[in-house]
Amino acid sequence: MGTIDGAVVVVTGGARGIGRAIAEEIGREGARVVVNYAKSKEAAEDLVAQLQQNGSPGAVAIQADVSDAAQAAKLIEETLQQFGRIDVLVNNAGINVDRSLKNLTPEDWDKVIKNDLSSYFYTTKAALPQFTQQKSGKIINISSVIGQMGNFGQANYAAAKAGIIGLTKTAALELARSNITVNAICPGFIATEMFESMPDKAKEAVHEVARAVRYLIVDGDYITGASLNINGGLYLQ
């Protein structure tokens, strides 16, 4: 069994939506949360202030566009400089550029793949030396039901989210010897940008994803290479 209290947890794209809910969930139990953001500085700093008041006095915000390998490495480096270790990496950052294949441009494709898939590799790669030195660590990748079933107008997003599942399984195999678990969570359709205006049922779905992250941290020591589906039965494998 793992613990959250005092654990150093990096959440990419942590200022908004699912990332924010994850940060709040684990911050309440004393995790030292690193809220990563690319552009949402005000939202990230507001969240950190909230976390510091509600159980996570060590919470910090670190700016880095993790779709860039150098900046992703900087995020991990700054985390280690401040805390000396990383216990959990939650890869959550991502964007949408939705268009049918007919209208999808190479730029649209590349932008989503870099943000939604390559960033997960960049942060994982940067954190590996620390995880392997510690002989411990948990990597939790936020994928999507779209990566499992596909969706009209989302070829780039579906490819990225499917790629995350493949990355997760391979990393789990390679890192097991170092006592590092790697799992994916595949939420259903959860629109999170305007969280406060969402209906209660949708808010609960977001919080269920956050609780799944907590479960993997605390009780998921024997779970690795798995894809945890939280989609209300939308897609059954």
C-alpha positions as CSV (number, residue, x, y, z in Angstrom):
1,M,0.0,0.0,0.0
2,G,1.3,3.4,-0.9
3,T,0.7,6.8,0.8
4,I,-0.3,10.2,-0.4
5,D,0.7,12.2,2.7
6,G,4.0,13.8,1.9
7,A,4.3,12.3,-1.6
8,V,5.6,14.5,-4.4
9,V,3.1,14.3,-7.2
10,V,3.6,16.1,-10.6
11,V,0.4,16.7,-12.5
12,T,0.9,18.0,-16.0
13,G,-1.9,20.3,-17.3
14,G,-2.9,20.6,-13.6
15,A,-4.5,24.0,-13.6
16,R,-7.8,23.1,-15.2
17,G,-10.4,20.4,-15.7
18,I,-9.4,16.8,-14.8
19,G,-5.9,17.9,-13.8
20,R,-7.3,20.3,-11.3
21,A,-9.6,17.8,-9.9
22,I,-6.7,15.3,-9.5
23,A,-4.6,18.0,-7.7
24,E,-7.4,18.8,-5.4
25,E,-8.1,15.1,-4.6
26,I,-4.6,14.3,-3.6
27,G,-3.7,17.7,-2.2
28,R,-6.4,17.3,0.5
29,E,-4.5,14.3,1.8
30,G,-1.2,16.1,2.2
31,A,0.6,15.4,-1.1
32,R,3.1,17.9,-2.2
33,V,1.5,18.7,-5.5
34,V,3.4,20.2,-8.5
35,V,0.8,21.9,-10.6
36,N,2.2,22.2,-14.1
37,Y,0.8,24.7,-16.6
38,A,1.7,26.0,-20.0
39,K,-0.3,29.2,-20.2
40,S,-2.9,29.2,-17.4
41,K,-0.7,31.0,-14.8
42,E,-3.5,32.6,-12.9
43,A,-5.6,29.4,-12.6
44,A,-2.5,27.5,-11.5
45,E,-1.5,30.0,-8.8
46,D,-5.1,30.2,-7.6
47,L,-5.2,26.4,-7.3
48,V,-1.9,26.3,-5.4
49,A,-3.2,28.9,-2.9
50,Q,-6.2,26.7,-2.4
51,L,-4.2,23.6,-2.0
52,Q,-1.9,25.2,0.5
53,Q,-4.9,26.1,2.6
54,N,-6.5,22.7,2.4
55,G,-3.8,20.2,3.3
56,S,-0.9,20.6,0.8
57,P,1.4,23.3,2.2
58,G,4.2,22.2,-0.2
59,A,2.1,22.7,-3.3
60,V,3.8,24.7,-6.1
61,A,3.1,25.8,-9.7
62,I,5.7,25.3,-12.4
63,Q,5.3,26.6,-15.9
64,A,6.5,24.4,-18.7
65,D,5.0,23.5,-22.1
66,V,5.5,19.8,-21.9
67,S,5.0,19.3,-25.6
68,D,8.5,20.6,-25.9
69,A,11.1,18.0,-24.7
70,A,13.4,20.6,-23.2
71,Q,10.6,22.2,-21.2
72,A,9.3,18.9,-20.0
73,A,12.8,18.1,-18.7
74,K,12.9,21.5,-17.0
75,L,9.7,20.6,-15.2
76,I,11.2,17.5,-13.7
77,E,14.5,19.2,-12.9
78,E,12.7,22.0,-11.1
79,T,10.6,19.5,-9.1
80,L,13.7,17.7,-8.0
81,Q,15.5,20.9,-7.1
82,Q,12.6,21.8,-4.8
83,F,11.7,18.4,-3.3
84,G,14.6,16.1,-4.0
85,R,12.3,13.3,-5.3
86,I,9.3,12.4,-7.4
87,D,6.9,9.8,-6.2
88,V,4.1,10.0,-8.8
89,L,3.9,11.5,-12.3
90,V,0.4,12.1,-13.6
91,N,0.5,12.8,-17.3
92,N,-2.7,14.7,-18.1
93,A,-1.8,17.7,-20.4
94,G,-3.6,17.7,-23.7
95,I,-5.5,19.7,-26.3
96,N,-8.2,19.1,-29.0
97,V,-8.1,20.3,-32.6
98,D,-11.2,18.5,-34.1
99,R,-11.7,18.2,-37.8
100,S,-12.6,15.5,-40.2
101,L,-9.8,13.8,-42.1
102,K,-10.7,15.8,-45.2
103,N,-10.1,19.1,-43.4
104,L,-7.4,18.0,-40.9
105,T,-4.0,19.6,-41.8
106,P,-0.6,18.2,-41.1
107,E,-0.2,21.1,-38.6
108,D,-3.4,20.0,-36.8
109,W,-2.1,16.5,-36.6
110,D,1.4,17.4,-35.3
111,K,0.1,19.8,-32.7
112,V,-2.2,17.3,-31.1
113,I,0.3,14.4,-31.3
114,K,3.0,16.6,-29.6
115,N,0.7,17.8,-26.8
116,D,-1.3,14.7,-26.2
117,L,1.2,11.9,-26.8
118,S,4.8,13.1,-27.2
119,S,4.5,15.1,-23.9
120,Y,3.8,11.9,-22.0
121,F,7.0,10.4,-23.4
122,Y,9.0,13.5,-22.7
123,T,8.1,13.8,-19.0
124,T,8.4,10.0,-18.4
125,K,11.8,10.0,-20.0
126,A,13.0,12.9,-17.9
127,A,11.7,11.3,-14.6
128,L,13.1,7.8,-15.3
129,P,16.6,8.4,-13.8
130,Q,15.0,9.5,-10.5
131,F,12.4,6.7,-10.4
132,T,15.0,4.1,-11.2
133,Q,17.4,5.5,-8.6
134,Q,14.7,5.4,-6.0
135,K,13.5,1.9,-7.1
136,S,10.0,3.2,-6.8
137,G,7.5,5.4,-8.6
138,K,4.1,5.5,-10.1
139,I,3.2,6.9,-13.6
140,I,-0.5,7.5,-14.3
141,N,-1.4,8.4,-17.9
142,I,-4.7,10.0,-18.6
143,S,-5.9,8.6,-21.9
144,S,-9.5,8.6,-23.2
145,V,-12.3,6.3,-24.4
146,I,-11.7,8.0,-27.8
147,G,-8.4,6.2,-27.9
148,Q,-10.2,2.9,-27.6
149,M,-13.2,3.4,-29.9
150,G,-12.3,6.3,-32.2
151,N,-14.6,9.2,-33.0
152,F,-15.7,11.2,-36.0
153,G,-13.5,14.3,-36.5
154,Q,-10.9,13.3,-34.0
155,A,-8.4,11.2,-35.9
156,N,-5.4,13.1,-34.3
157,Y,-6.8,12.9,-30.8
158,A,-7.8,9.3,-31.1
159,A,-4.4,8.3,-32.4
160,A,-2.7,10.2,-29.5
161,K,-4.9,8.6,-26.9
162,A,-4.5,5.2,-28.4
163,G,-0.8,5.7,-28.4
164,I,-0.8,6.5,-24.7
165,I,-2.3,3.1,-24.0
166,G,0.5,1.4,-26.0
167,L,3.1,3.6,-24.3
168,T,1.7,2.6,-20.9
169,K,1.8,-1.1,-21.6
170,T,5.4,-1.0,-22.9
171,A,6.6,1.2,-20.0
172,A,5.0,-1.1,-17.5
173,L,6.9,-4.0,-18.9
174,E,10.2,-2.3,-19.0
175,L,10.0,-0.6,-15.6
176,A,8.6,-3.4,-13.5
177,R,12.1,-4.5,-12.5
178,S,12.6,-1.1,-10.9
179,N,9.4,-1.3,-8.9
180,I,7.7,1.4,-11.1
181,T,4.1,0.9,-12.0
182,V,2.6,2.5,-15.1
183,N,-1.2,2.6,-15.7
184,A,-3.7,4.5,-17.9
185,I,-7.1,5.9,-17.1
186,C,-9.6,6.2,-19.9
187,P,-12.4,8.6,-19.1
188,G,-15.5,8.8,-21.2
189,F,-16.8,12.1,-22.7
190,I,-16.0,14.6,-20.0
191,A,-16.0,18.3,-21.0
192,T,-14.0,20.0,-18.3
193,E,-13.0,23.5,-19.4
194,M,-16.0,25.3,-17.8
195,F,-16.1,23.1,-14.6
196,E,-18.1,25.5,-12.5
197,S,-21.0,25.6,-15.0
198,M,-21.1,21.8,-15.5
199,P,-24.1,19.8,-14.2
200,D,-23.6,17.9,-11.0
201,K,-23.5,14.5,-12.8
202,A,-20.7,15.7,-15.1
203,K,-18.8,17.1,-12.1
204,E,-19.1,13.8,-10.4
205,A,-17.6,12.0,-13.4
206,V,-14.5,14.3,-13.2
207,H,-14.1,13.6,-9.5
208,E,-14.4,9.9,-10.1
209,V,-11.4,10.1,-12.4
210,A,-9.5,12.0,-9.7
211,R,-10.5,9.3,-7.1
212,A,-9.2,6.6,-9.5
213,V,-5.8,8.4,-9.5
214,R,-5.9,8.3,-5.7
215,Y,-6.7,4.6,-5.8
216,L,-3.8,3.8,-8.0
217,I,-1.4,5.8,-5.7
218,V,-2.7,4.3,-2.5
219,D,-3.9,0.8,-3.3
220,G,-2.5,0.1,-6.8
221,D,0.8,-1.5,-6.0
222,Y,-0.1,-4.7,-7.8
223,I,-1.7,-3.0,-10.8
224,T,0.5,-2.1,-13.8
225,G,0.0,-1.9,-17.6
226,A,-3.7,-1.6,-17.0
227,S,-6.3,0.7,-18.6
228,L,-8.9,1.7,-16.1
229,N,-12.1,2.6,-18.0
230,I,-14.4,5.2,-16.4
231,N,-16.9,5.8,-19.1
232,G,-20.3,4.8,-17.8
233,G,-20.5,1.8,-20.1
234,L,-20.1,3.9,-23.2
235,Y,-17.5,1.5,-24.6
236,L,-17.1,-2.1,-23.3
237,Q,-14.0,-4.1,-24.2
